[in-house]
Amino acid sequence: MIWLPYDLHPEYPPEGIPREQLEARYGDGFSEHVRKMIEAAGFDHRPPPRVPRSLRSLELAEWARDEGRHDALHTRLFAAYWSEGRDIGDLDVLAAVAADAGLDPDKAREVLEQGAYADRVGESTEAGHGVGVDAVPAWLIDRSQLVLGAQPHEVFAEVLDQLGHAPLEGTEEDRLGPPGL
């Protein structure tokens, strides 16, 4: 699996939006659904009161990819946001998260201040639009089947079966990986 950046809400202001605004958009049950998914993925659910503009965190992840630290940073970003309630749109928070993932925080700050990876994030977002992505997470399987949103393992098993892929031997975790992320 390859994680690619997708700027879901480019319309958000740099400081983000109040969480209540997001919850109002998606209606009753949204927060509980998200909480269950986050906890199933092994994180505590304590998001910040504001939903950040994620562009900077996406740019940081692309820099981390070039530095060979994408997976470590990605995991730290999820934990910082969902479990620690930190604003992953804030430059100071992102520099600290970069350091936690084994990256140089001063270089991280420099990369973000320069917007060095904004074009890559924009191009990836456009490519996502081109195949129908309008939600995250999103998976393109065999370059033909798009699965949008967080889905249970059974959805992926059905899609793989429809595409003619036989199940792998072993436990469910061996075949599908850990739940969530």
DOLUMMAR-584385 format. One record per residue (C-alpha): residue number from 1; residue in three letters; y, z, x. Coordinates in pm, 1 decimal, padded with zeros to 6 digits. Example, Ala and Ser with C-alpha at 12.3 -4.5 7.8 and 13.67 -1.06 7.14 Angstrom:
# DOLUMMAR-584385
<r><k>1</k><r>ALA</r><Y>-00450.0</Y><Z>00780.0</Z><X>01230.0</X></r>
<r><k>2</k><r>SER</r><Y>-00106.0</Y><Z>00714.0</Z><X>01367.0</X></r>
***
This chain:
# DOLUMMAR-584385
<r><k>1</k><r>MET</r><Y>00000.0</Y><Z>00000.0</Z><X>00000.0</X></r>
<r><k>2</k><r>ILE</r><Y>00347.7</Y><Z>-00084.2</Z><X>00124.2</X></r>
<r><k>3</k><r>TRP</r><Y>00649.9</Y><Z>00098.8</Z><X>-00015.4</X></r>
<r><k>4</k><r>LEU</r><Y>00948.3</Y><Z>-00132.2</Z><X>-00058.6</X></r>
<r><k>5</k><r>PRO</r><Y>01300.2</Y><Z>-00022.0</Z><X>-00148.9</X></r>
<r><k>6</k><r>TYR</r><Y>01428.9</Y><Z>-00080.3</Z><X>-00501.0</X></r>
<r><k>7</k><r>ASP</r><Y>01777.7</Y><Z>00029.7</Z><X>-00603.0</X></r>
<r><k>8</k><r>LEU</r><Y>01703.3</Y><Z>00126.1</Z><X>-00962.2</X></r>
<r><k>9</k><r>HIS</r><Y>02056.2</Y><Z>00230.7</Z><X>-01057.2</X></r>
<r><k>10</k><r>PRO</r><Y>02320.5</Y><Z>00054.7</Z><X>-00847.9</X></r>
<r><k>11</k><r>GLU</r><Y>02571.8</Y><Z>00138.3</Z><X>-01119.8</X></r>
<r><k>12</k><r>TYR</r><Y>02558.3</Y><Z>00511.1</Z><X>-01041.7</X></r>
<r><k>13</k><r>PRO</r><Y>02866.6</Y><Z>00644.0</Z><X>-00864.0</X></r>
<r><k>14</k><r>PRO</r><Y>02819.5</Y><Z>00776.3</Z><X>-00506.9</X></r>
<r><k>15</k><r>GLU</r><Y>02807.7</Y><Z>01135.6</Z><X>-00635.2</X></r>
<r><k>16</k><r>GLY</r><Y>02535.3</Y><Z>01053.8</Z><X>-00891.0</X></r>
<r><k>17</k><r>ILE</r><Y>02524.6</Y><Z>01149.8</Z><X>-01257.6</X></r>
<r><k>18</k><r>PRO</r><Y>02448.9</Y><Z>01473.8</Z><X>-01445.1</X></r>
<r><k>19</k><r>ARG</r><Y>02075.8</Y><Z>01510.9</Z><X>-01513.5</X></r>
<r><k>20</k><r>GLU</r><Y>02152.0</Y><Z>01557.9</Z><X>-01884.3</X></r>
<r><k>21</k><r>GLN</r><Y>02286.2</Y><Z>01202.0</Z><X>-01894.5</X></r>
<r><k>22</k><r>LEU</r><Y>01956.3</Y><Z>01063.3</Z><X>-01761.8</X></r>
<r><k>23</k><r>GLU</r><Y>01753.4</Y><Z>01276.9</Z><X>-02000.1</X></r>
<r><k>24</k><r>ALA</r><Y>01965.4</Y><Z>01161.2</Z><X>-02295.5</X></r>
<r><k>25</k><r>ARG</r><Y>01899.1</Y><Z>00798.7</Z><X>-02201.2</X></r>
<r><k>26</k><r>TYR</r><Y>01520.2</Y><Z>00840.2</Z><X>-02199.0</X></r>
<r><k>27</k><r>GLY</r><Y>01487.3</Y><Z>01082.0</Z><X>-02490.5</X></r>
<r><k>28</k><r>ASP</r><Y>01273.8</Y><Z>01378.0</Z><X>-02585.1</X></r>
<r><k>29</k><r>GLY</r><Y>00969.5</Y><Z>01442.4</Z><X>-02373.0</X></r>
<r><k>30</k><r>PHE</r><Y>01101.3</Y><Z>01255.0</Z><X>-02068.5</X></r>
<r><k>31</k><r>SER</r><Y>01159.8</Y><Z>01565.4</Z><X>-01856.5</X></r>
<r><k>32</k><r>GLU</r><Y>00822.5</Y><Z>01714.5</Z><X>-01940.4</X></r>
<r><k>33</k><r>HIS</r><Y>00645.7</Y><Z>01386.8</Z><X>-01860.4</X></r>
<r><k>34</k><r>VAL</r><Y>00820.1</Y><Z>01365.2</Z><X>-01522.4</X></r>
<r><k>35</k><r>ARG</r><Y>00747.4</Y><Z>01731.7</Z><X>-01446.4</X></r>
<r><k>36</k><r>LYS</r><Y>00375.4</Y><Z>01679.2</Z><X>-01505.5</X></r>
<r><k>37</k><r>MET</r><Y>00364.9</Y><Z>01371.2</Z><X>-01281.0</X></r>
<r><k>38</k><r>ILE</r><Y>00554.6</Y><Z>01543.0</Z><X>-01000.6</X></r>
<r><k>39</k><r>GLU</r><Y>00331.9</Y><Z>01849.7</Z><X>-01014.4</X></r>
<r><k>40</k><r>ALA</r><Y>00018.4</Y><Z>01630.3</Z><X>-01026.1</X></r>
<r><k>41</k><r>ALA</r><Y>00141.7</Y><Z>01467.5</Z><X>-00704.8</X></r>
<r><k>42</k><r>GLY</r><Y>00147.1</Y><Z>01808.8</Z><X>-00538.7</X></r>
<r><k>43</k><r>PHE</r><Y>00517.8</Y><Z>01888.5</Z><X>-00553.7</X></r>
<r><k>44</k><r>ASP</r><Y>00699.7</Y><Z>02172.5</Z><X>-00723.5</X></r>
<r><k>45</k><r>HIS</r><Y>00934.6</Y><Z>02042.2</Z><X>-00991.3</X></r>
<r><k>46</k><r>ARG</r><Y>01286.4</Y><Z>02167.1</Z><X>-00918.5</X></r>
<r><k>47</k><r>PRO</r><Y>01509.8</Y><Z>01857.0</Z><X>-00909.7</X></r>
<r><k>48</k><r>PRO</r><Y>01885.1</Y><Z>01896.4</Z><X>-00853.4</X></r>
<r><k>49</k><r>PRO</r><Y>02123.4</Y><Z>01914.8</Z><X>-01150.5</X></r>
<r><k>50</k><r>ARG</r><Y>02269.4</Y><Z>01574.6</Z><X>-01057.7</X></r>
<r><k>51</k><r>VAL</r><Y>02068.4</Y><Z>01253.2</Z><X>-01026.5</X></r>
<r><k>52</k><r>PRO</r><Y>02186.3</Y><Z>01101.2</Z><X>-00698.4</X></r>
<r><k>53</k><r>ARG</r><Y>02269.1</Y><Z>00744.1</Z><X>-00617.2</X></r>
<r><k>54</k><r>SER</r><Y>01960.8</Y><Z>00661.6</Z><X>-00410.3</X></r>
<r><k>55</k><r>LEU</r><Y>02099.9</Y><Z>00376.9</Z><X>-00197.7</X></r>
<r><k>56</k><r>ARG</r><Y>02149.6</Y><Z>00592.9</Z><X>00111.7</X></r>
<r><k>57</k><r>SER</r><Y>01799.0</Y><Z>00738.3</Z><X>00093.4</X></r>
<r><k>58</k><r>LEU</r><Y>01656.6</Y><Z>00386.4</Z><X>00055.8</X></r>
<r><k>59</k><r>GLU</r><Y>01854.8</Y><Z>00271.2</Z><X>00359.0</X></r>
<r><k>60</k><r>LEU</r><Y>01736.5</Y><Z>00573.1</Z><X>00557.2</X></r>
<r><k>61</k><r>ALA</r><Y>01376.1</Y><Z>00495.2</Z><X>00467.3</X></r>
<r><k>62</k><r>GLU</r><Y>01415.6</Y><Z>00140.0</Z><X>00594.4</X></r>
<r><k>63</k><r>TRP</r><Y>01552.4</Y><Z>00266.4</Z><X>00924.6</X></r>
<r><k>64</k><r>ALA</r><Y>01261.6</Y><Z>00511.5</Z><X>00940.6</X></r>
<r><k>65</k><r>ARG</r><Y>01023.8</Y><Z>00218.2</Z><X>00883.1</X></r>
<r><k>66</k><r>ASP</r><Y>01169.3</Y><Z>00042.7</Z><X>01188.2</X></r>
<r><k>67</k><r>GLU</r><Y>01128.1</Y><Z>00366.9</Z><X>01385.0</X></r>
<r><k>68</k><r>GLY</r><Y>00763.8</Y><Z>00407.5</Z><X>01277.0</X></r>
<r><k>69</k><r>ARG</r><Y>00842.9</Y><Z>00717.7</Z><X>01066.8</X></r>
<r><k>70</k><r>HIS</r><Y>00857.2</Y><Z>00575.1</Z><X>00712.9</X></r>
<r><k>71</k><r>ASP</r><Y>00565.0</Y><Z>00773.1</Z><X>00570.7</X></r>
<r><k>72</k><r>ALA</r><Y>00689.8</Y><Z>01102.3</Z><X>00715.6</X></r>
<r><k>73</k><r>LEU</r><Y>01042.4</Y><Z>01043.6</Z><X>00588.4</X></r>
<r><k>74</k><r>HIS</r><Y>00925.4</Y><Z>00922.4</Z><X>00248.4</X></r>
<r><k>75</k><r>THR</r><Y>00721.8</Y><Z>01237.2</Z><X>00195.1</X></r>
<r><k>76</k><r>ARG</r><Y>01013.8</Y><Z>01457.4</Z><X>00307.1</X></r>
<r><k>77</k><r>LEU</r><Y>01255.1</Y><Z>01273.6</Z><X>00073.7</X></r>
<r><k>78</k><r>PHE</r><Y>01024.9</Y><Z>01334.9</Z><X>-00223.4</X></r>
<r><k>79</k><r>ALA</r><Y>00990.8</Y><Z>01703.3</Z><X>-00136.2</X></r>
<r><k>80</k><r>ALA</r><Y>01362.9</Y><Z>01746.7</Z><X>-00070.5</X></r>
<r><k>81</k><r>TYR</r><Y>01451.9</Y><Z>01595.2</Z><X>-00406.5</X></r>
<r><k>82</k><r>TRP</r><Y>01176.7</Y><Z>01708.6</Z><X>-00642.4</X></r>
<r><k>83</k><r>SER</r><Y>01077.0</Y><Z>02044.9</Z><X>-00494.3</X></r>
<r><k>84</k><r>GLU</r><Y>01388.0</Y><Z>02163.9</Z><X>-00311.0</X></r>
<r><k>85</k><r>GLY</r><Y>01652.5</Y><Z>02032.1</Z><X>-00550.9</X></r>
<r><k>86</k><r>ARG</r><Y>01849.7</Y><Z>01864.3</Z><X>-00271.5</X></r>
<r><k>87</k><r>ASP</r><Y>02092.6</Y><Z>01576.1</Z><X>-00319.2</X></r>
<r><k>88</k><r>ILE</r><Y>01928.0</Y><Z>01283.3</Z><X>-00140.6</X></r>
<r><k>89</k><r>GLY</r><Y>02247.2</Y><Z>01082.4</Z><X>-00175.5</X></r>
<r><k>90</k><r>ASP</r><Y>02438.5</Y><Z>01326.7</Z><X>00047.0</X></r>
<r><k>91</k><r>LEU</r><Y>02483.8</Y><Z>01229.6</Z><X>00411.5</X></r>
<r><k>92</k><r>ASP</r><Y>02433.0</Y><Z>01585.1</Z><X>00545.4</X></r>
<r><k>93</k><r>VAL</r><Y>02115.2</Y><Z>01632.2</Z><X>00343.3</X></r>
<r><k>94</k><r>LEU</r><Y>01979.7</Y><Z>01297.5</Z><X>00460.3</X></r>
<r><k>95</k><r>ALA</r><Y>02052.1</Y><Z>01374.3</Z><X>00825.8</X></r>
<r><k>96</k><r>ALA</r><Y>01863.5</Y><Z>01704.6</Z><X>00789.9</X></r>
<r><k>97</k><r>VAL</r><Y>01571.0</Y><Z>01536.8</Z><X>00611.8</X></r>
<r><k>98</k><r>ALA</r><Y>01560.5</Y><Z>01274.4</Z><X>00887.7</X></r>
<r><k>99</k><r>ALA</r><Y>01536.2</Y><Z>01551.6</Z><X>01146.8</X></r>
<r><k>100</k><r>ASP</r><Y>01254.5</Y><Z>01713.7</Z><X>00946.5</X></r>
<r><k>101</k><r>ALA</r><Y>01069.0</Y><Z>01380.3</Z><X>00965.1</X></r>
<r><k>102</k><r>GLY</r><Y>01105.1</Y><Z>01358.7</Z><X>01342.5</X></r>
<r><k>103</k><r>LEU</r><Y>01407.4</Y><Z>01128.7</Z><X>01352.0</X></r>
<r><k>104</k><r>ASP</r><Y>01737.6</Y><Z>01175.1</Z><X>01533.1</X></r>
<r><k>105</k><r>PRO</r><Y>01981.0</Y><Z>01316.2</Z><X>01272.7</X></r>
<r><k>106</k><r>ASP</r><Y>02288.6</Y><Z>01184.1</Z><X>01455.8</X></r>
<r><k>107</k><r>LYS</r><Y>02142.7</Y><Z>00833.6</Z><X>01467.5</X></r>
<r><k>108</k><r>ALA</r><Y>02046.5</Y><Z>00865.9</Z><X>01099.4</X></r>
<r><k>109</k><r>ARG</r><Y>02404.9</Y><Z>00954.8</Z><X>01011.8</X></r>
<r><k>110</k><r>GLU</r><Y>02532.3</Y><Z>00660.2</Z><X>01217.9</X></r>
<r><k>111</k><r>VAL</r><Y>02291.2</Y><Z>00416.2</Z><X>01050.7</X></r>
<r><k>112</k><r>LEU</r><Y>02398.3</Y><Z>00536.5</Z><X>00706.4</X></r>
<r><k>113</k><r>GLU</r><Y>02770.2</Y><Z>00534.4</Z><X>00781.1</X></r>
<r><k>114</k><r>GLN</r><Y>02738.8</Y><Z>00173.9</Z><X>00902.0</X></r>
<r><k>115</k><r>GLY</r><Y>02535.7</Y><Z>00064.2</Z><X>00599.2</X></r>
<r><k>116</k><r>ALA</r><Y>02305.3</Y><Z>-00107.1</Z><X>00847.2</X></r>
<r><k>117</k><r>TYR</r><Y>02017.9</Y><Z>-00139.6</Z><X>00599.3</X></r>
<r><k>118</k><r>ALA</r><Y>02210.4</Y><Z>-00208.2</Z><X>00277.5</X></r>
<r><k>119</k><r>ASP</r><Y>02133.9</Y><Z>-00581.1</Z><X>00290.8</X></r>
<r><k>120</k><r>ARG</r><Y>01760.2</Y><Z>-00518.1</Z><X>00333.9</X></r>
<r><k>121</k><r>VAL</r><Y>01760.4</Y><Z>-00282.9</Z><X>00034.6</X></r>
<r><k>122</k><r>GLY</r><Y>01956.2</Y><Z>-00537.6</Z><X>-00170.2</X></r>
<r><k>123</k><r>GLU</r><Y>01720.3</Y><Z>-00821.7</Z><X>-00079.2</X></r>
<r><k>124</k><r>SER</r><Y>01414.9</Y><Z>-00614.0</Z><X>-00165.3</X></r>
<r><k>125</k><r>THR</r><Y>01571.9</Y><Z>-00511.5</Z><X>-00496.0</X></r>
<r><k>126</k><r>GLU</r><Y>01643.9</Y><Z>-00876.8</Z><X>-00579.9</X></r>
<r><k>127</k><r>ALA</r><Y>01286.7</Y><Z>-00972.9</Z><X>-00491.4</X></r>
<r><k>128</k><r>GLY</r><Y>01168.3</Y><Z>-00699.1</Z><X>-00727.3</X></r>
<r><k>129</k><r>HIS</r><Y>01387.1</Y><Z>-00835.0</Z><X>-01004.9</X></r>
<r><k>130</k><r>GLY</r><Y>01234.1</Y><Z>-01176.5</Z><X>-00939.5</X></r>
<r><k>131</k><r>VAL</r><Y>00884.3</Y><Z>-01052.4</Z><X>-01025.3</X></r>
<r><k>132</k><r>GLY</r><Y>00997.2</Y><Z>-00843.3</Z><X>-01323.9</X></r>
<r><k>133</k><r>VAL</r><Y>01049.0</Y><Z>-00497.8</Z><X>-01175.6</X></r>
<r><k>134</k><r>ASP</r><Y>01282.8</Y><Z>-00285.5</Z><X>-01386.1</X></r>
<r><k>135</k><r>ALA</r><Y>01129.8</Y><Z>00058.0</Z><X>-01333.4</X></r>
<r><k>136</k><r>VAL</r><Y>00997.0</Y><Z>00267.8</Z><X>-01048.0</X></r>
<r><k>137</k><r>PRO</r><Y>00744.3</Y><Z>00311.4</Z><X>-00921.0</X></r>
<r><k>138</k><r>ALA</r><Y>00616.5</Y><Z>-00043.8</Z><X>-00957.3</X></r>
<r><k>139</k><r>TRP</r><Y>00307.3</Y><Z>-00206.0</Z><X>-00811.6</X></r>
<r><k>140</k><r>LEU</r><Y>00236.7</Y><Z>-00574.3</Z><X>-00766.2</X></r>
<r><k>141</k><r>ILE</r><Y>-00139.5</Y><Z>-00608.7</Z><X>-00735.3</X></r>
<r><k>142</k><r>ASP</r><Y>-00288.2</Y><Z>-00925.7</Z><X>-00587.1</X></r>
<r><k>143</k><r>ARG</r><Y>00058.4</Y><Z>-01080.4</Z><X>-00614.8</X></r>
<r><k>144</k><r>SER</r><Y>-00015.3</Y><Z>-01140.3</Z><X>-00983.1</X></r>
<r><k>145</k><r>GLN</r><Y>-00034.7</Y><Z>-00820.0</Z><X>-01187.3</X></r>
<r><k>146</k><r>LEU</r><Y>00272.3</Y><Z>-00598.2</Z><X>-01220.8</X></r>
<r><k>147</k><r>VAL</r><Y>00223.1</Y><Z>-00233.7</Z><X>-01317.8</X></r>
<r><k>148</k><r>LEU</r><Y>00545.7</Y><Z>-00049.5</Z><X>-01399.1</X></r>
<r><k>149</k><r>GLY</r><Y>00609.1</Y><Z>00322.6</Z><X>-01402.6</X></r>
<r><k>150</k><r>ALA</r><Y>00389.3</Y><Z>00610.7</Z><X>-01300.3</X></r>
<r><k>151</k><r>GLN</r><Y>00047.5</Y><Z>00541.1</Z><X>-01445.4</X></r>
<r><k>152</k><r>PRO</r><Y>-00283.9</Y><Z>00728.9</Z><X>-01443.6</X></r>
<r><k>153</k><r>HIS</r><Y>-00565.9</Y><Z>00610.2</Z><X>-01218.2</X></r>
<r><k>154</k><r>GLU</r><Y>-00742.9</Y><Z>00459.2</Z><X>-01519.4</X></r>
<r><k>155</k><r>VAL</r><Y>-00468.8</Y><Z>00197.6</Z><X>-01561.4</X></r>
<r><k>156</k><r>PHE</r><Y>-00516.2</Y><Z>00081.0</Z><X>-01203.9</X></r>
<r><k>157</k><r>ALA</r><Y>-00894.9</Y><Z>00079.2</Z><X>-01239.4</X></r>
<r><k>158</k><r>GLU</r><Y>-00860.6</Y><Z>-00143.0</Z><X>-01547.8</X></r>
<r><k>159</k><r>VAL</r><Y>-00619.5</Y><Z>-00382.5</Z><X>-01374.9</X></r>
<r><k>160</k><r>LEU</r><Y>-00843.9</Y><Z>-00406.0</Z><X>-01070.4</X></r>
<r><k>161</k><r>ASP</r><Y>-01142.7</Y><Z>-00470.8</Z><X>-01294.6</X></r>
<r><k>162</k><r>GLN</r><Y>-00952.2</Y><Z>-00747.4</Z><X>-01478.9</X></r>
<r><k>163</k><r>LEU</r><Y>-00873.6</Y><Z>-00904.7</Z><X>-01142.6</X></r>
<r><k>164</k><r>GLY</r><Y>-01242.4</Y><Z>-00897.6</Z><X>-01047.1</X></r>
<r><k>165</k><r>HIS</r><Y>-01238.1</Y><Z>-00615.2</Z><X>-00794.3</X></r>
<r><k>166</k><r>ALA</r><Y>-01552.7</Y><Z>-00402.0</Z><X>-00787.3</X></r>
<r><k>167</k><r>PRO</r><Y>-01514.9</Y><Z>-00024.1</Z><X>-00754.4</X></r>
<r><k>168</k><r>LEU</r><Y>-01558.1</Y><Z>00117.7</Z><X>-00406.6</X></r>
<r><k>169</k><r>GLU</r><Y>-01831.4</Y><Z>00367.6</Z><X>-00331.9</X></r>
<r><k>170</k><r>GLY</r><Y>-01736.7</Y><Z>00732.7</Z><X>-00286.4</X></r>
<r><k>171</k><r>THR</r><Y>-01532.5</Y><Z>00986.0</Z><X>-00476.8</X></r>
<r><k>172</k><r>GLU</r><Y>-01239.9</Y><Z>00893.3</Z><X>-00698.6</X></r>
<r><k>173</k><r>GLU</r><Y>-00998.7</Y><Z>01020.4</Z><X>-00431.7</X></r>
<r><k>174</k><r>ASP</r><Y>-01174.4</Y><Z>00806.9</Z><X>-00169.4</X></r>
<r><k>175</k><r>ARG</r><Y>-01128.8</Y><Z>00502.1</Z><X>-00392.0</X></r>
<r><k>176</k><r>LEU</r><Y>-00783.2</Y><Z>00559.1</Z><X>-00531.8</X></r>
<r><k>177</k><r>GLY</r><Y>-00621.1</Y><Z>00804.3</Z><X>-00292.9</X></r>
<r><k>178</k><r>PRO</r><Y>-00452.2</Y><Z>01126.8</Z><X>-00397.6</X></r>
<r><k>179</k><r>PRO</r><Y>-00292.8</Y><Z>01131.9</Z><X>-00743.6</X></r>
<r><k>180</k><r>GLY</r><Y>00076.4</Y><Z>01051.6</Z><X>-00775.1</X></r>
<r><k>181</k><r>LEU</r><Y>00247.3</Y><Z>00910.4</Z><X>-00473.9</X></r>
***
